[in-house]
Amino acid sequence: MCSKNACLLKGLIWLAVLLATVSCGTKQAVTDTSMPSGSPTKTDAEKMSVFNKVRANEANLSNLSSKIKFTISSGSKDFSVSGSLKMRRDEVIRIQLVPLGLMEAGRLEFSKDNVLLMDRMNKEYVQASYSDVDFLRNNGLDFYALQALFWNKLFLPGEKITESSYKKFDVELPAGSPLALIVHRQGDMNYQWTVDKGTGLIKSVEVTYQSRQYGKTTVDCTYDGFKVLNGRQFPTVISLSMQTEALKRAKKMTLKLSLSSFDTSSDWDVKTTVGSKYKKVDAQDLMNKLLSM
């Protein structure tokens, strides 16, 4: 059983790996899933309506900060810690863990260029570009896909969503159901968003990755507790769970972020500076250690 500090660090590492899996596919061969061309049918019009509602719900903010409760669940064990989430659109996603609200124990930061993982207790850190770590490079981790996940948006790995992007998605409209499924397939990846037909709110996204080397990995992200933020609905609970054949033990873990006390100001530093007292740890060694657990 890990100590509290070890559990915190493991939770941050797991979150990094989990998010890497979600954003896979950037370097995979693209499978054409475009909708048929020509005059749209009534069904195509309904699909486009769902797609437009989803896009209309996207948060219209540049900065978002909140307090968080970070909960790690593995098997029958749960561990929670307080902290904060800070996001600046197209620049950074930062998660800070602060037990009892007293002192920061760990930090995970995604920027456009690299990933930073800090262990404040042991004065160690990992900082690497996405291409420096085999696991991340091979799975094509993409900052914009991660950003979309946290901002409750649709995404296409390696691309920005535009008005014509709907052609790369398929929309399934189950008869009699209030929900629609938006699907995108790319190489070995399958992305499926569950959306409320009426409101266009994204309720969940399921990502499945089939690897010849690591087997099948499935990541589920669900959104709940929506509240109005700057005129748009935004989730206050983001739950991510991963089930994988890649690890010898702990094949399933769930991470939940409960958000509160939103702040949309830009009065915070976007770049973390690592102090001279910190020792740099090799990113690949850290990933290999996790994958062998």
Buried (B, 14 or more C-beta within 10 A) or exposed (E): EEEEBEBBBBBBBBBBBBBBBBBBBBBBEBBEEEBEEEEEEEEBEBBBBBBEBBBEBBBEBEBBBBBBBBBBBBEEEEBEBBBBBBBBBEBBBBBBBBBEEEEBBBBBBBBEEBBBBBBBBBEBBBBBEBEBBEBBBBBBBBBBBBBBBBBBBBBBBBBEBEEEBBBBBBBEBEEEEEBBBBBBBBBBBBBBBBBBBEBBBBBBBBBBBBBEEBEEBBBBBBBEEBEEBEEBBBBBBBBBBBEBEBBEEBBEBBBBBBBEEBBEEEEEEEEBEEEEEBEEBEBBEBBEEBBEE
